[in-house]
Amino acid sequence: MRRAYNSVLKLPQLSTCPHCSAPYVPHRVCPACGHYKGRQVLTVQAFA
Ligand SMILES: [Zn+2]
């Protein structure tokens, strides 16, 4: 049993999107508004 396996069991840290204040995974595009590093890189169809 390796001690490093404990880190795998942890939940991923979530950051708060500065654009829509929704929780998102760091270094990933925000799934709520599609923004990443101040730019909109995805088109999220919220009213589709
Ligand atoms: Zn967002």
mmCIF file of the protein (N, C-alpha, C, O) and its ligand, coordinates in Angstrom:
data_MODEL
# 
_entry.id   MODEL 
# 
loop_
_entity.id 
_entity.type 
_entity.pdbx_number_of_molecules 
1 polymer     1 
2 non-polymer 1 
# 
_entity_poly.entity_id                      1 
_entity_poly.type                           'polypeptide(L)' 
_entity_poly.nstd_linkage                   no 
_entity_poly.nstd_monomer                   no 
_entity_poly.pdbx_seq_one_letter_code       MRRAYNSVLKLPQLSTCPHCSAPYVPHRVCPACGHYKGRQVLTVQAFA 
_entity_poly.pdbx_seq_one_letter_code_can   MRRAYNSVLKLPQLSTCPHCSAPYVPHRVCPACGHYKGRQVLTVQAFA 
_entity_poly.pdbx_strand_id                 A 
# 
loop_
_entity_poly_seq.entity_id 
_entity_poly_seq.num 
_entity_poly_seq.mon_id 
_entity_poly_seq.hetero 
1 1  MET n 
1 2  ARG n 
1 3  ARG n 
1 4  ALA n 
1 5  TYR n 
1 6  ASN n 
1 7  SER n 
1 8  VAL n 
1 9  LEU n 
1 10 LYS n 
1 11 LEU n 
1 12 PRO n 
1 13 GLN n 
1 14 LEU n 
1 15 SER n 
1 16 THR n 
1 17 CYS n 
1 18 PRO n 
1 19 HIS n 
1 20 CYS n 
1 21 SER n 
1 22 ALA n 
1 23 PRO n 
1 24 TYR n 
1 25 VAL n 
1 26 PRO n 
1 27 HIS n 
1 28 ARG n 
1 29 VAL n 
1 30 CYS n 
1 31 PRO n 
1 32 ALA n 
1 33 CYS n 
1 34 GLY n 
1 35 HIS n 
1 36 TYR n 
1 37 LYS n 
1 38 GLY n 
1 39 ARG n 
1 40 GLN n 
1 41 VAL n 
1 42 LEU n 
1 43 THR n 
1 44 VAL n 
1 45 GLN n 
1 46 ALA n 
1 47 PHE n 
1 48 ALA n 
# 
loop_
_struct_asym.id 
_struct_asym.entity_id 
A 1 
B 2 
# 
loop_
_chem_comp.id 
_chem_comp.type 
_chem_comp.mon_nstd_flag 
ALA 'L-peptide linking' y 
ARG 'L-peptide linking' y 
ASN 'L-peptide linking' y 
CYS 'L-peptide linking' y 
GLN 'L-peptide linking' y 
GLY 'peptide linking'   y 
HIS 'L-peptide linking' y 
LEU 'L-peptide linking' y 
LYS 'L-peptide linking' y 
MET 'L-peptide linking' y 
PHE 'L-peptide linking' y 
PRO 'L-peptide linking' y 
SER 'L-peptide linking' y 
THR 'L-peptide linking' y 
TYR 'L-peptide linking' y 
VAL 'L-peptide linking' y 
ZN  non-polymer         . 
# 
_pdbx_entity_nonpoly.entity_id   2 
_pdbx_entity_nonpoly.name        ? 
_pdbx_entity_nonpoly.comp_id     ZN 
# 
_pdbx_nonpoly_scheme.asym_id         B 
_pdbx_nonpoly_scheme.entity_id       2 
_pdbx_nonpoly_scheme.mon_id          ZN 
_pdbx_nonpoly_scheme.ndb_seq_num     1 
_pdbx_nonpoly_scheme.pdb_seq_num     101 
_pdbx_nonpoly_scheme.auth_seq_num    101 
_pdbx_nonpoly_scheme.pdb_mon_id      ZN 
_pdbx_nonpoly_scheme.auth_mon_id     ZN 
_pdbx_nonpoly_scheme.pdb_strand_id   A 
_pdbx_nonpoly_scheme.pdb_ins_code    . 
# 
loop_
_atom_site.group_PDB 
_atom_site.id 
_atom_site.type_symbol 
_atom_site.label_atom_id 
_atom_site.label_alt_id 
_atom_site.label_comp_id 
_atom_site.label_asym_id 
_atom_site.label_entity_id 
_atom_site.label_seq_id 
_atom_site.pdbx_PDB_ins_code 
_atom_site.Cartn_x 
_atom_site.Cartn_y 
_atom_site.Cartn_z 
_atom_site.occupancy 
_atom_site.B_iso_or_equiv 
_atom_site.pdbx_formal_charge 
_atom_site.auth_seq_id 
_atom_site.auth_comp_id 
_atom_site.auth_asym_id 
_atom_site.auth_atom_id 
_atom_site.pdbx_PDB_model_num 
ATOM   1   N  N  . MET A 1 1  ? 0.858   -1.195 0.000   1.00 0.00 ? 1   MET A N  1 
ATOM   2   C  CA . MET A 1 1  ? 0.000   0.000  0.000   1.00 0.00 ? 1   MET A CA 1 
ATOM   3   C  C  . MET A 1 1  ? 0.889   1.239  0.000   1.00 0.00 ? 1   MET A C  1 
ATOM   4   O  O  . MET A 1 1  ? 1.634   1.488  0.948   1.00 0.00 ? 1   MET A O  1 
ATOM   5   N  N  . ARG A 1 2  ? 0.799   1.989  -1.051  1.00 0.00 ? 2   ARG A N  1 
ATOM   6   C  CA . ARG A 1 2  ? 1.649   3.173  -1.123  1.00 0.00 ? 2   ARG A CA 1 
ATOM   7   C  C  . ARG A 1 2  ? 0.922   4.390  -0.578  1.00 0.00 ? 2   ARG A C  1 
ATOM   8   O  O  . ARG A 1 2  ? -0.282  4.566  -0.763  1.00 0.00 ? 2   ARG A O  1 
ATOM   9   N  N  . ARG A 1 3  ? 1.688   5.205  0.088   1.00 0.00 ? 3   ARG A N  1 
ATOM   10  C  CA . ARG A 1 3  ? 1.115   6.392  0.706   1.00 0.00 ? 3   ARG A CA 1 
ATOM   11  C  C  . ARG A 1 3  ? 0.561   7.359  -0.353  1.00 0.00 ? 3   ARG A C  1 
ATOM   12  O  O  . ARG A 1 3  ? -0.390  8.096  -0.092  1.00 0.00 ? 3   ARG A O  1 
ATOM   13  N  N  . ALA A 1 4  ? 1.160   7.348  -1.531  1.00 0.00 ? 4   ALA A N  1 
ATOM   14  C  CA . ALA A 1 4  ? 0.768   8.305  -2.572  1.00 0.00 ? 4   ALA A CA 1 
ATOM   15  C  C  . ALA A 1 4  ? -0.650  8.045  -3.066  1.00 0.00 ? 4   ALA A C  1 
ATOM   16  O  O  . ALA A 1 4  ? -1.269  8.914  -3.680  1.00 0.00 ? 4   ALA A O  1 
ATOM   17  N  N  . TYR A 1 5  ? -1.157  6.853  -2.797  1.00 0.00 ? 5   TYR A N  1 
ATOM   18  C  CA . TYR A 1 5  ? -2.498  6.538  -3.282  1.00 0.00 ? 5   TYR A CA 1 
ATOM   19  C  C  . TYR A 1 5  ? -3.546  7.363  -2.566  1.00 0.00 ? 5   TYR A C  1 
ATOM   20  O  O  . TYR A 1 5  ? -4.662  7.507  -3.067  1.00 0.00 ? 5   TYR A O  1 
ATOM   21  N  N  . ASN A 1 6  ? -3.214  7.910  -1.402  1.00 0.00 ? 6   ASN A N  1 
ATOM   22  C  CA . ASN A 1 6  ? -4.176  8.716  -0.659  1.00 0.00 ? 6   ASN A CA 1 
ATOM   23  C  C  . ASN A 1 6  ? -4.595  9.954  -1.446  1.00 0.00 ? 6   ASN A C  1 
ATOM   24  O  O  . ASN A 1 6  ? -5.732  10.414 -1.341  1.00 0.00 ? 6   ASN A O  1 
ATOM   25  N  N  . SER A 1 7  ? -3.669  10.485 -2.231  1.00 0.00 ? 7   SER A N  1 
ATOM   26  C  CA . SER A 1 7  ? -3.976  11.702 -2.977  1.00 0.00 ? 7   SER A CA 1 
ATOM   27  C  C  . SER A 1 7  ? -4.979  11.425 -4.078  1.00 0.00 ? 7   SER A C  1 
ATOM   28  O  O  . SER A 1 7  ? -5.678  12.337 -4.521  1.00 0.00 ? 7   SER A O  1 
ATOM   29  N  N  . VAL A 1 8  ? -5.062  10.189 -4.523  1.00 0.00 ? 8   VAL A N  1 
ATOM   30  C  CA . VAL A 1 8  ? -5.995  9.855  -5.602  1.00 0.00 ? 8   VAL A CA 1 
ATOM   31  C  C  . VAL A 1 8  ? -7.431  9.887  -5.085  1.00 0.00 ? 8   VAL A C  1 
ATOM   32  O  O  . VAL A 1 8  ? -8.370  10.159 -5.833  1.00 0.00 ? 8   VAL A O  1 
ATOM   33  N  N  . LEU A 1 9  ? -7.581  9.607  -3.803  1.00 0.00 ? 9   LEU A N  1 
ATOM   34  C  CA . LEU A 1 9  ? -8.922  9.507  -3.237  1.00 0.00 ? 9   LEU A CA 1 
ATOM   35  C  C  . LEU A 1 9  ? -9.537  10.875 -2.948  1.00 0.00 ? 9   LEU A C  1 
ATOM   36  O  O  . LEU A 1 9  ? -10.743 10.992 -2.732  1.00 0.00 ? 9   LEU A O  1 
ATOM   37  N  N  . LYS A 1 10 ? -8.695  11.902 -2.948  1.00 0.00 ? 10  LYS A N  1 
ATOM   38  C  CA . LYS A 1 10 ? -9.219  13.220 -2.617  1.00 0.00 ? 10  LYS A CA 1 
ATOM   39  C  C  . LYS A 1 10 ? -10.068 13.773 -3.767  1.00 0.00 ? 10  LYS A C  1 
ATOM   40  O  O  . LYS A 1 10 ? -9.840  13.467 -4.938  1.00 0.00 ? 10  LYS A O  1 
ATOM   41  N  N  . LEU A 1 11 ? -11.021 14.569 -3.408  1.00 0.00 ? 11  LEU A N  1 
ATOM   42  C  CA . LEU A 1 11 ? -11.825 15.233 -4.424  1.00 0.00 ? 11  LEU A CA 1 
ATOM   43  C  C  . LEU A 1 11 ? -10.994 16.335 -5.064  1.00 0.00 ? 11  LEU A C  1 
ATOM   44  O  O  . LEU A 1 11 ? -10.154 16.944 -4.403  1.00 0.00 ? 11  LEU A O  1 
ATOM   45  N  N  . PRO A 1 12 ? -11.222 16.593 -6.336  1.00 0.00 ? 12  PRO A N  1 
ATOM   46  C  CA . PRO A 1 12 ? -10.464 17.655 -7.000  1.00 0.00 ? 12  PRO A CA 1 
ATOM   47  C  C  . PRO A 1 12 ? -10.816 19.023 -6.433  1.00 0.00 ? 12  PRO A C  1 
ATOM   48  O  O  . PRO A 1 12 ? -11.969 19.299 -6.101  1.00 0.00 ? 12  PRO A O  1 
ATOM   49  N  N  . GLN A 1 13 ? -9.811  19.863 -6.330  1.00 0.00 ? 13  GLN A N  1 
ATOM   50  C  CA . GLN A 1 13 ? -10.032 21.222 -5.846  1.00 0.00 ? 13  GLN A CA 1 
ATOM   51  C  C  . GLN A 1 13 ? -10.797 22.022 -6.893  1.00 0.00 ? 13  GLN A C  1 
ATOM   52  O  O  . GLN A 1 13 ? -10.510 21.951 -8.088  1.00 0.00 ? 13  GLN A O  1 
ATOM   53  N  N  . LEU A 1 14 ? -11.756 22.767 -6.427  1.00 0.00 ? 14  LEU A N  1 
ATOM   54  C  CA . LEU A 1 14 ? -12.530 23.594 -7.336  1.00 0.00 ? 14  LEU A CA 1 
ATOM   55  C  C  . LEU A 1 14 ? -12.240 25.061 -7.078  1.00 0.00 ? 14  LEU A C  1 
ATOM   56  O  O  . LEU A 1 14 ? -12.099 25.488 -5.932  1.00 0.00 ? 14  LEU A O  1 
ATOM   57  N  N  . SER A 1 15 ? -12.154 25.817 -8.141  1.00 0.00 ? 15  SER A N  1 
ATOM   58  C  CA . SER A 1 15 ? -12.008 27.255 -8.019  1.00 0.00 ? 15  SER A CA 1 
ATOM   59  C  C  . SER A 1 15 ? -13.338 27.908 -8.378  1.00 0.00 ? 15  SER A C  1 
ATOM   60  O  O  . SER A 1 15 ? -14.240 27.272 -8.924  1.00 0.00 ? 15  SER A O  1 
ATOM   61  N  N  . THR A 1 16 ? -13.432 29.183 -8.057  1.00 0.00 ? 16  THR A N  1 
ATOM   62  C  CA . THR A 1 16 ? -14.643 29.917 -8.389  1.00 0.00 ? 16  THR A CA 1 
ATOM   63  C  C  . THR A 1 16 ? -14.391 30.749 -9.645  1.00 0.00 ? 16  THR A C  1 
ATOM   64  O  O  . THR A 1 16 ? -13.427 31.511 -9.718  1.00 0.00 ? 16  THR A O  1 
ATOM   65  N  N  . CYS A 1 17 ? -15.251 30.594 -10.607 1.00 0.00 ? 17  CYS A N  1 
ATOM   66  C  CA . CYS A 1 17 ? -15.107 31.325 -11.859 1.00 0.00 ? 17  CYS A CA 1 
ATOM   67  C  C  . CYS A 1 17 ? -15.251 32.827 -11.611 1.00 0.00 ? 17  CYS A C  1 
ATOM   68  O  O  . CYS A 1 17 ? -16.233 33.262 -11.010 1.00 0.00 ? 17  CYS A O  1 
ATOM   69  N  N  . PRO A 1 18 ? -14.283 33.619 -12.066 1.00 0.00 ? 18  PRO A N  1 
ATOM   70  C  CA . PRO A 1 18 ? -14.371 35.072 -11.875 1.00 0.00 ? 18  PRO A CA 1 
ATOM   71  C  C  . PRO A 1 18 ? -15.444 35.707 -12.749 1.00 0.00 ? 18  PRO A C  1 
ATOM   72  O  O  . PRO A 1 18 ? -15.820 36.862 -12.548 1.00 0.00 ? 18  PRO A O  1 
ATOM   73  N  N  . HIS A 1 19 ? -15.923 34.955 -13.702 1.00 0.00 ? 19  HIS A N  1 
ATOM   74  C  CA . HIS A 1 19 ? -16.909 35.516 -14.634 1.00 0.00 ? 19  HIS A CA 1 
ATOM   75  C  C  . HIS A 1 19 ? -18.333 35.254 -14.155 1.00 0.00 ? 19  HIS A C  1 
ATOM   76  O  O  . HIS A 1 19 ? -19.171 36.156 -14.167 1.00 0.00 ? 19  HIS A O  1 
ATOM   77  N  N  . CYS A 1 20 ? -18.606 34.027 -13.736 1.00 0.00 ? 20  CYS A N  1 
ATOM   78  C  CA . CYS A 1 20 ? -19.975 33.678 -13.351 1.00 0.00 ? 20  CYS A CA 1 
ATOM   79  C  C  . CYS A 1 20 ? -20.035 33.143 -11.929 1.00 0.00 ? 20  CYS A C  1 
ATOM   80  O  O  . CYS A 1 20 ? -21.104 32.757 -11.455 1.00 0.00 ? 20  CYS A O  1 
ATOM   81  N  N  . SER A 1 21 ? -18.888 33.116 -11.240 1.00 0.00 ? 21  SER A N  1 
ATOM   82  C  CA . SER A 1 21 ? -18.778 32.676 -9.853  1.00 0.00 ? 21  SER A CA 1 
ATOM   83  C  C  . SER A 1 21 ? -19.295 31.259 -9.633  1.00 0.00 ? 21  SER A C  1 
ATOM   84  O  O  . SER A 1 21 ? -19.745 30.914 -8.540  1.00 0.00 ? 21  SER A O  1 
ATOM   85  N  N  . ALA A 1 22 ? -19.227 30.457 -10.662 1.00 0.00 ? 22  ALA A N  1 
ATOM   86  C  CA . ALA A 1 22 ? -19.593 29.055 -10.513 1.00 0.00 ? 22  ALA A CA 1 
ATOM   87  C  C  . ALA A 1 22 ? -18.333 28.237 -10.224 1.00 0.00 ? 22  ALA A C  1 
ATOM   88  O  O  . ALA A 1 22 ? -17.249 28.595 -10.684 1.00 0.00 ? 22  ALA A O  1 
ATOM   89  N  N  . PRO A 1 23 ? -18.460 27.154 -9.474  1.00 0.00 ? 23  PRO A N  1 
ATOM   90  C  CA . PRO A 1 23 ? -17.289 26.318 -9.212  1.00 0.00 ? 23  PRO A CA 1 
ATOM   91  C  C  . PRO A 1 23 ? -16.844 25.604 -10.479 1.00 0.00 ? 23  PRO A C  1 
ATOM   92  O  O  . PRO A 1 23 ? -17.662 25.102 -11.249 1.00 0.00 ? 23  PRO A O  1 
ATOM   93  N  N  . TYR A 1 24 ? -15.535 25.568 -10.679 1.00 0.00 ? 24  TYR A N  1 
ATOM   94  C  CA . TYR A 1 24 ? -15.001 24.892 -11.856 1.00 0.00 ? 24  TYR A CA 1 
ATOM   95  C  C  . TYR A 1 24 ? -13.634 24.316 -11.533 1.00 0.00 ? 24  TYR A C  1 
ATOM   96  O  O  . TYR A 1 24 ? -12.997 24.728 -10.564 1.00 0.00 ? 24  TYR A O  1 
ATOM   97  N  N  . VAL A 1 25 ? -13.189 23.384 -12.326 1.00 0.00 ? 25  VAL A N  1 
ATOM   98  C  CA . VAL A 1 25 ? -11.894 22.758 -12.120 1.00 0.00 ? 25  VAL A CA 1 
ATOM   99  C  C  . VAL A 1 25 ? -10.814 23.693 -12.656 1.00 0.00 ? 25  VAL A C  1 
ATOM   100 O  O  . VAL A 1 25 ? -10.896 24.150 -13.796 1.00 0.00 ? 25  VAL A O  1 
ATOM   101 N  N  . PRO A 1 26 ? -9.793  23.980 -11.829 1.00 0.00 ? 26  PRO A N  1 
ATOM   102 C  CA . PRO A 1 26 ? -8.718  24.868 -12.277 1.00 0.00 ? 26  PRO A CA 1 
ATOM   103 C  C  . PRO A 1 26 ? -8.027  24.357 -13.532 1.00 0.00 ? 26  PRO A C  1 
ATOM   104 O  O  . PRO A 1 26 ? -7.896  23.149 -13.729 1.00 0.00 ? 26  PRO A O  1 
ATOM   105 N  N  . HIS A 1 27 ? -7.592  25.268 -14.366 1.00 0.00 ? 27  HIS A N  1 
ATOM   106 C  CA . HIS A 1 27 ? -6.894  24.970 -15.616 1.00 0.00 ? 27  HIS A CA 1 
ATOM   107 C  C  . HIS A 1 27 ? -7.798  24.266 -16.606 1.00 0.00 ? 27  HIS A C  1 
ATOM   108 O  O  . HIS A 1 27 ? -7.341  23.611 -17.542 1.00 0.00 ? 27  HIS A O  1 
ATOM   109 N  N  . ARG A 1 28 ? -9.115  24.419 -16.371 1.00 0.00 ? 28  ARG A N  1 
ATOM   110 C  CA . ARG A 1 28 ? -10.086 23.894 -17.324 1.00 0.00 ? 28  ARG A CA 1 
ATOM   111 C  C  . ARG A 1 28 ? -11.070 25.012 -17.645 1.00 0.00 ? 28  ARG A C  1 
ATOM   112 O  O  . ARG A 1 28 ? -11.197 25.978 -16.893 1.00 0.00 ? 28  ARG A O  1 
ATOM   113 N  N  . VAL A 1 29 ? -11.744 24.874 -18.740 1.00 0.00 ? 29  VAL A N  1 
ATOM   114 C  CA . VAL A 1 29 ? -12.739 25.868 -19.102 1.00 0.00 ? 29  VAL A CA 1 
ATOM   115 C  C  . VAL A 1 29 ? -13.937 25.751 -18.169 1.00 0.00 ? 29  VAL A C  1 
ATOM   116 O  O  . VAL A 1 29 ? -14.380 24.647 -17.853 1.00 0.00 ? 29  VAL A O  1 
ATOM   117 N  N  . CYS A 1 30 ? -14.454 26.882 -17.731 1.00 0.00 ? 30  CYS A N  1 
ATOM   118 C  CA . CYS A 1 30 ? -15.620 26.873 -16.859 1.00 0.00 ? 30  CYS A CA 1 
ATOM   119 C  C  . CYS A 1 30 ? -16.800 26.249 -17.599 1.00 0.00 ? 30  CYS A C  1 
ATOM   120 O  O  . CYS A 1 30 ? -17.159 26.710 -18.683 1.00 0.00 ? 30  CYS A O  1 
ATOM   121 N  N  . PRO A 1 31 ? -17.406 25.211 -17.033 1.00 0.00 ? 31  PRO A N  1 
ATOM   122 C  CA . PRO A 1 31 ? -18.506 24.533 -17.714 1.00 0.00 ? 31  PRO A CA 1 
ATOM   123 C  C  . PRO A 1 31 ? -19.787 25.349 -17.724 1.00 0.00 ? 31  PRO A C  1 
ATOM   124 O  O  . PRO A 1 31 ? -20.700 25.067 -18.500 1.00 0.00 ? 31  PRO A O  1 
ATOM   125 N  N  . ALA A 1 32 ? -19.861 26.357 -16.868 1.00 0.00 ? 32  ALA A N  1 
ATOM   126 C  CA . ALA A 1 32 ? -21.093 27.137 -16.755 1.00 0.00 ? 32  ALA A CA 1 
ATOM   127 C  C  . ALA A 1 32 ? -21.154 28.244 -17.800 1.00 0.00 ? 32  ALA A C  1 
ATOM   128 O  O  . ALA A 1 32 ? -22.208 28.483 -18.390 1.00 0.00 ? 32  ALA A O  1 
ATOM   129 N  N  . CYS A 1 33 ? -20.029 28.921 -18.034 1.00 0.00 ? 33  CYS A N  1 
ATOM   130 C  CA . CYS A 1 33 ? -20.058 30.066 -18.949 1.00 0.00 ? 33  CYS A CA 1 
ATOM   131 C  C  . CYS A 1 33 ? -19.046 29.930 -20.079 1.00 0.00 ? 33  CYS A C  1 
ATOM   132 O  O  . CYS A 1 33 ? -19.072 30.719 -21.023 1.00 0.00 ? 33  CYS A O  1 
ATOM   133 N  N  . GLY A 1 34 ? -18.155 28.943 -20.001 1.00 0.00 ? 34  GLY A N  1 
ATOM   134 C  CA . GLY A 1 34 ? -17.220 28.714 -21.091 1.00 0.00 ? 34  GLY A CA 1 
ATOM   135 C  C  . GLY A 1 34 ? -16.040 29.654 -21.102 1.00 0.00 ? 34  GLY A C  1 
ATOM   136 O  O  . GLY A 1 34 ? -15.347 29.756 -22.114 1.00 0.00 ? 34  GLY A O  1 
ATOM   137 N  N  . HIS A 1 35 ? -15.788 30.352 -19.994 1.00 0.00 ? 35  HIS A N  1 
ATOM   138 C  CA . HIS A 1 35 ? -14.670 31.276 -19.947 1.00 0.00 ? 35  HIS A CA 1 
ATOM   139 C  C  . HIS A 1 35 ? -13.437 30.587 -19.387 1.00 0.00 ? 35  HIS A C  1 
ATOM   140 O  O  . HIS A 1 35 ? -13.527 29.686 -18.554 1.00 0.00 ? 35  HIS A O  1 
ATOM   141 N  N  . TYR A 1 36 ? -12.289 31.032 -19.865 1.00 0.00 ? 36  TYR A N  1 
ATOM   142 C  CA . TYR A 1 36 ? -11.027 30.519 -19.364 1.00 0.00 ? 36  TYR A CA 1 
ATOM   143 C  C  . TYR A 1 36 ? -9.982  31.608 -19.516 1.00 0.00 ? 36  TYR A C  1 
ATOM   144 O  O  . TYR A 1 36 ? -9.738  32.098 -20.618 1.00 0.00 ? 36  TYR A O  1 
ATOM   145 N  N  . LYS A 1 37 ? -9.367  31.986 -18.403 1.00 0.00 ? 37  LYS A N  1 
ATOM   146 C  CA . LYS A 1 37 ? -8.339  33.025 -18.383 1.00 0.00 ? 37  LYS A CA 1 
ATOM   147 C  C  . LYS A 1 37 ? -8.837  34.322 -19.018 1.00 0.00 ? 37  LYS A C  1 
ATOM   148 O  O  . LYS A 1 37 ? -8.126  34.957 -19.797 1.00 0.00 ? 37  LYS A O  1 
ATOM   149 N  N  . GLY A 1 38 ? -10.056 34.703 -18.678 1.00 0.00 ? 38  GLY A N  1 
ATOM   150 C  CA . GLY A 1 38 ? -10.555 35.992 -19.126 1.00 0.00 ? 38  GLY A CA 1 
ATOM   151 C  C  . GLY A 1 38 ? -11.091 35.988 -20.537 1.00 0.00 ? 38  GLY A C  1 
ATOM   152 O  O  . GLY A 1 38 ? -11.528 37.022 -21.042 1.00 0.00 ? 38  GLY A O  1 
ATOM   153 N  N  . ARG A 1 39 ? -11.062 34.836 -21.177 1.00 0.00 ? 39  ARG A N  1 
ATOM   154 C  CA . ARG A 1 39 ? -11.592 34.779 -22.537 1.00 0.00 ? 39  ARG A CA 1 
ATOM   155 C  C  . ARG A 1 39 ? -12.698 33.753 -22.610 1.00 0.00 ? 39  ARG A C  1 
ATOM   156 O  O  . ARG A 1 39 ? -12.704 32.780 -21.857 1.00 0.00 ? 39  ARG A O  1 
ATOM   157 N  N  . GLN A 1 40 ? -13.633 33.970 -23.517 1.00 0.00 ? 40  GLN A N  1 
ATOM   158 C  CA . GLN A 1 40 ? -14.663 32.960 -23.724 1.00 0.00 ? 40  GLN A CA 1 
ATOM   159 C  C  . GLN A 1 40 ? -14.203 32.032 -24.834 1.00 0.00 ? 40  GLN A C  1 
ATOM   160 O  O  . GLN A 1 40 ? -14.094 32.422 -25.997 1.00 0.00 ? 40  GLN A O  1 
ATOM   161 N  N  . VAL A 1 41 ? -13.938 30.802 -24.445 1.00 0.00 ? 41  VAL A N  1 
ATOM   162 C  CA . VAL A 1 41 ? -13.382 29.851 -25.400 1.00 0.00 ? 41  VAL A CA 1 
ATOM   163 C  C  . VAL A 1 41 ? -14.410 28.795 -25.794 1.00 0.00 ? 41  VAL A C  1 
ATOM   164 O  O  . VAL A 1 41 ? -14.181 27.991 -26.697 1.00 0.00 ? 41  VAL A O  1 
ATOM   165 N  N  . LEU A 1 42 ? -15.536 28.811 -25.106 1.00 0.00 ? 42  LEU A N  1 
ATOM   166 C  CA . LEU A 1 42 ? -16.607 27.889 -25.452 1.00 0.00 ? 42  LEU A CA 1 
ATOM   167 C  C  . LEU A 1 42 ? -17.913 28.647 -25.567 1.00 0.00 ? 42  LEU A C  1 
ATOM   168 O  O  . LEU A 1 42 ? -18.133 29.636 -24.867 1.00 0.00 ? 42  LEU A O  1 
ATOM   169 N  N  . THR A 1 43 ? -18.758 28.189 -26.433 1.00 0.00 ? 43  THR A N  1 
ATOM   170 C  CA . THR A 1 43 ? -20.088 28.770 -26.519 1.00 0.00 ? 43  THR A CA 1 
ATOM   171 C  C  . THR A 1 43 ? -21.056 27.875 -25.755 1.00 0.00 ? 43  THR A C  1 
ATOM   172 O  O  . THR A 1 43 ? -21.367 26.761 -26.179 1.00 0.00 ? 43  THR A O  1 
ATOM   173 N  N  . VAL A 1 44 ? -21.522 28.386 -24.624 1.00 0.00 ? 44  VAL A N  1 
ATOM   174 C  CA . VAL A 1 44 ? -22.441 27.613 -23.797 1.00 0.00 ? 44  VAL A CA 1 
ATOM   175 C  C  . VAL A 1 44 ? -23.870 28.022 -24.136 1.00 0.00 ? 44  VAL A C  1 
ATOM   176 O  O  . VAL A 1 44 ? -24.250 29.185 -23.998 1.00 0.00 ? 44  VAL A O  1 
ATOM   177 N  N  . GLN A 1 45 ? -24.637 27.060 -24.573 1.00 0.00 ? 45  GLN A N  1 
ATOM   178 C  CA . GLN A 1 45 ? -26.012 27.356 -24.938 1.00 0.00 ? 45  GLN A CA 1 
ATOM   179 C  C  . GLN A 1 45 ? -26.904 27.173 -23.719 1.00 0.00 ? 45  GLN A C  1 
ATOM   180 O  O  . GLN A 1 45 ? -27.454 26.098 -23.481 1.00 0.00 ? 45  GLN A O  1 
ATOM   181 N  N  . ALA A 1 46 ? -27.029 28.247 -22.958 1.00 0.00 ? 46  ALA A N  1 
ATOM   182 C  CA . ALA A 1 46 ? -27.760 28.170 -21.702 1.00 0.00 ? 46  ALA A CA 1 
ATOM   183 C  C  . ALA A 1 46 ? -29.259 28.157 -21.934 1.00 0.00 ? 46  ALA A C  1 
ATOM   184 O  O  . ALA A 1 46 ? -30.019 27.662 -21.102 1.00 0.00 ? 46  ALA A O  1 
ATOM   185 N  N  . PHE A 1 47 ? -29.678 28.698 -23.052 1.00 0.00 ? 47  PHE A N  1 
ATOM   186 C  CA . PHE A 1 47 ? -31.122 28.799 -23.284 1.00 0.00 ? 47  PHE A CA 1 
ATOM   187 C  C  . PHE A 1 47 ? -31.540 27.964 -24.483 1.00 0.00 ? 47  PHE A C  1 
ATOM   188 O  O  . PHE A 1 47 ? -32.488 28.305 -25.192 1.00 0.00 ? 47  PHE A O  1 
ATOM   189 N  N  . ALA A 1 48 ? -30.847 26.899 -24.697 1.00 0.00 ? 48  ALA A N  1 
ATOM   190 C  CA . ALA A 1 48 ? -31.119 26.076 -25.884 1.00 0.00 ? 48  ALA A CA 1 
ATOM   191 C  C  . ALA A 1 48 ? -32.354 25.280 -25.701 1.00 0.00 ? 48  ALA A C  1 
ATOM   192 O  O  . ALA A 1 48 ? -32.742 24.527 -26.594 1.00 0.00 ? 48  ALA A O  1 
HETATM 193 ZN ZN . ZN  B 2 .  ? -17.864 30.701 -15.473 1.00 0.00 2 101 ZN  A ZN 1 
# 
